[in-house]
């Protein structure tokens, strides 16, 4: 995992823990041959710009996932990129009464599942994804975030 810290955020989890959370999530859904992730931690301005550009939605969001598709004839190990907005994650943890590390773990697990093709746009998919998140977080000793 390549971790890029692109913001002035003092309360970040240890990078080894972030990588471990992502690894547990990837292991839980099985190997696809693609296992390299870039995790970029950003401020609200960068998150909002990316959210507007790629999702046509205003404002910062907790996590954006960008799956990587190998170009024709080129095989890589790249699964994709996760962009996490540190101030939004911290604000949500406070609002939801969760520990900051537990919420970071949840957001990373959530993002990895998106990279692996899981979604929550429809009720059935959302239920399946949430259940898997709960199972992974339970493996990490983190209570049900819902």
Buried (B, 14 or more C-beta within 10 A) or exposed (E): BEBEEEBEBEEBBEEEBBBBBBBBBBEBBEEEEBBEBBBBBBBBEBBBEBBEEEEEEEEBBBBBBBEBEEEEEEEEEBBBBBBBBBBBBBBBBEEEEBEBBBBBBBBBBBBBBBBBEBEBEEEEEEEBBBEBBBEBBEEBEBEEBE
